[in-house]
């Protein structure tokens, strides 16, 4: 078989989509070792992405300049007022489309189009092109942004027009995939589509990363280290967890002597500074700067004992946390703080590893139980079962490709 994969992000830093797309290519190669896998990389940043680690046949890079000409911005100010449509979007999508228009899509058995960020330039760029009829398009998040749980988007005329355009893209595509069960169901309903949205969860493969950099790994000082590496956005709530951990430190000197909580936070800089100030006098709570991927991975793998996951909220989350397959690969206990309805509640069946984000008593009870368990014994666990396993990937890919 011959695969063509069009991607927007293969970075090893920044958005989780780079990690996910690299891992997808790795798992695809493992599943189809004799197939041809060609990659078109429509990148909008100049990075050293270490593409040589990817086991594909060819990679062609196209740099998509992110700086928009002044004339386009000027026209956009008038255009959207007259037509309630973004000229800026039209300009950007056309640039992506020009690259895809030149591709020999007939030479391939299967085509995947993956995007990054919240604007879906690669998917929109394929609109009305012959390649789209043969393409499986990947929605990593809800679109438009207004439908993103935890976001503060406004349902404007521009957003409604984007919704209509995406409906046309979906109608023209061969198939659609998302990484989450809830998201697949929601997107099918939102777009009124008779086309099934398949679920292909995020993946993680160590083989496509250089993990040799350990220069800034935090070395644990206590027997049990809790860790959270990630952003504070889309309603993710770290406040309750910090408060109940502080209470546990005061309740029992054992936790103060033998445990610590290390946080690597990004986003909401002012709020992070407030957290640093609030907990500056508690030596067991350590709030540090973020790391590059290699250091972060090694710190969580070798220096962490309990891994924290924050889902979007506060009421509902239909997206799969990008780091979930990575954390699953470490076989360590997790504590996932979730809204009442969420994707992670579908995946984590063992109640020890999941709690309602705003239920202080439940969070405290389950955190303490994990601390006690880890203080008494270190053993591998599988909070996600085999959900991210290779056999599951094989089954899902077979279903999608045979659509």
Helices and strands as residue ranges (DSSP letters): E 2-7, H 16-31, E 36-43, G 51-53, E 58-63, H 70-83, H 87-101, G 105-107, E 110-113, H 121-125, G 130-134, E 135-139, G 145-147, H 157-172, E 175-178, H 181-190, E 197-199, G 206-208, E 224-231, H 239-251, H 253-258, E 259-266, H 269-278, E 285-288, H 293-302, E 306-310, E 316-317, H 324-329, E 333-338, E 341-342, H 343-347, G 351-353, E 354-356, H 360-376, H 390-401
